[in-house]
Amino acid sequence: MKITRDIVTDLLPAYLSGEASADTRALVEEFFKQDPEFESMAKEKKPDELLGTPPVIGLKEEHERAALIRTRSLLQWRSHWFALALMFTAVPLSCVFSSRGLVWFMLRDAPHFGIMCWGIALVCWIQFIRSRRRLRSSGV
């Protein structure tokens, strides 16, 4: 395979930053021996001439605003799911200190209600985890 200027141009950012592997550096330096003009442009640190300026991709103001609103909403919902999950997890564990010691009155007096609370808590924890994953995947 013939090494062309385009291939070396693609490798040049890694070469110039010093992050290229030894094999890549050797390949680029070997090409420089064959094309001294290209080497002088690269050694003069003119990567803009070699690589061209990257296109600036901006979002329209409406898109930025919509993304911000969605992110805020998702953060709020994440906080709500967390609070609800904590509350419904803790409610069945309600206890009181009495002369007999620690008494778990929710589990003793209303076990069905306690199990229902833990079911709701499970749903809230799942939603909380889903909202965290959604935030991570969106880069927030």
C-alpha positions as CSV (number, residue, x, y, z in Angstrom):
1,M,0.0,0.0,0.0
2,K,1.3,3.4,-1.0
3,I,1.4,6.0,1.8
4,T,-0.1,9.3,0.5
5,R,-0.2,12.8,1.8
6,D,-3.8,12.3,2.8
7,I,-2.8,9.4,5.1
8,V,0.0,11.3,6.7
9,T,-2.2,14.3,7.1
10,D,-4.7,12.1,9.0
11,L,-1.8,10.9,11.3
12,L,-0.3,14.4,11.7
13,P,-2.3,15.5,14.7
14,A,-1.2,12.5,16.8
15,Y,2.4,13.0,15.5
16,L,2.6,16.7,16.3
17,S,1.1,16.2,19.7
18,G,3.6,13.5,20.6
19,E,0.8,10.9,21.2
20,A,1.6,8.8,18.1
21,S,3.0,5.3,18.6
22,A,6.6,4.5,17.6
23,D,5.5,2.9,14.3
24,T,3.3,5.9,13.4
25,R,6.2,8.3,14.1
26,A,8.5,6.1,11.9
27,L,6.0,6.1,9.1
28,V,5.5,9.8,9.2
29,E,9.2,10.5,9.4
30,E,9.8,8.2,6.4
31,F,7.2,10.1,4.4
32,F,8.9,13.4,5.4
33,K,12.1,12.1,3.8
34,Q,10.2,11.5,0.5
35,D,8.3,14.9,0.7
36,P,10.6,17.6,2.2
37,E,8.1,20.4,1.4
38,F,5.4,18.7,3.4
39,E,7.9,18.1,6.2
40,S,8.8,21.8,6.3
41,M,5.1,22.8,6.5
42,A,4.6,20.3,9.4
43,K,7.8,21.3,11.2
44,E,6.8,25.0,11.0
45,K,3.8,24.1,13.0
46,K,1.2,25.0,10.4
47,P,-1.4,22.4,11.1
48,D,-4.2,24.7,9.9
49,E,-2.7,24.8,6.5
50,L,-2.3,21.0,6.4
51,L,-5.5,20.0,8.1
52,G,-7.8,22.8,7.2
53,T,-9.9,24.6,9.8
54,P,-12.5,22.4,11.4
55,P,-16.0,23.2,10.7
56,V,-17.8,25.0,13.5
57,I,-21.0,23.3,14.3
58,G,-23.3,25.3,16.5
59,L,-26.7,24.7,17.7
60,K,-29.5,27.2,17.0
61,E,-30.6,29.1,20.1
62,E,-33.9,27.2,20.2
63,H,-32.1,23.9,20.2
64,E,-29.8,25.0,23.0
65,R,-32.8,26.3,25.0
66,A,-34.7,23.0,24.5
67,A,-31.7,20.9,25.5
68,L,-31.3,23.0,28.6
69,I,-35.0,22.7,29.5
70,R,-34.9,18.9,29.0
71,T,-31.8,18.6,31.1
72,R,-33.3,20.6,33.9
73,S,-36.5,18.6,33.8
74,L,-34.5,15.3,33.9
75,L,-32.5,16.5,36.8
76,Q,-35.6,17.5,38.7
77,W,-37.3,14.1,38.0
78,R,-34.1,12.3,39.1
79,S,-34.2,14.2,42.4
80,H,-37.9,13.4,42.9
81,W,-37.4,9.7,42.2
82,F,-34.6,9.6,44.7
83,A,-36.6,11.3,47.4
84,L,-39.6,9.0,46.8
85,A,-37.4,5.9,46.7
86,L,-35.8,6.9,50.0
87,M,-39.1,7.7,51.7
88,F,-40.9,4.5,50.6
89,T,-37.9,2.4,51.5
90,A,-37.7,3.9,55.0
91,V,-41.4,4.0,55.9
92,P,-41.8,0.3,56.5
93,L,-38.7,0.4,58.7
94,S,-40.4,2.9,61.1
95,C,-39.7,1.9,64.6
96,V,-40.1,3.2,68.2
97,F,-38.2,2.5,71.3
98,S,-40.4,1.1,74.1
99,S,-39.9,-0.7,77.3
100,R,-39.6,-3.9,75.3
101,G,-36.8,-2.4,73.2
102,L,-36.9,-1.5,69.5
103,V,-40.4,-2.2,68.0
104,W,-40.9,-2.2,64.2
105,F,-44.5,-1.1,64.3
106,M,-45.1,-0.9,60.5
107,L,-43.9,-4.5,59.9
108,R,-45.7,-5.7,63.1
109,D,-49.1,-3.9,62.7
110,A,-49.5,-3.5,58.9
111,P,-47.2,-5.9,57.0
112,H,-49.2,-5.6,53.8
113,F,-48.8,-1.9,53.8
114,G,-45.1,-2.3,54.4
115,I,-44.7,-4.7,51.5
116,M,-46.7,-2.3,49.3
117,C,-44.4,0.6,50.3
118,W,-41.3,-1.5,49.4
119,G,-42.9,-2.3,46.0
120,I,-43.4,1.4,45.3
121,A,-39.9,2.0,46.5
122,L,-38.6,-0.6,44.0
123,V,-40.3,1.2,41.1
124,C,-38.9,4.5,42.3
125,W,-35.4,3.1,42.5
126,I,-35.7,1.7,39.0
127,Q,-36.8,5.0,37.7
128,F,-34.0,6.8,39.5
129,I,-31.4,4.5,38.0
130,R,-33.0,4.9,34.5
131,S,-32.8,8.7,34.9
132,R,-29.2,8.5,35.9
133,R,-28.4,6.4,32.9
134,R,-30.3,8.8,30.6
135,L,-28.2,11.7,32.0
136,R,-25.0,9.9,31.5
137,S,-25.8,8.9,28.0
138,S,-26.7,12.5,27.2
139,G,-23.3,13.7,28.5
140,V,-24.5,15.7,31.4
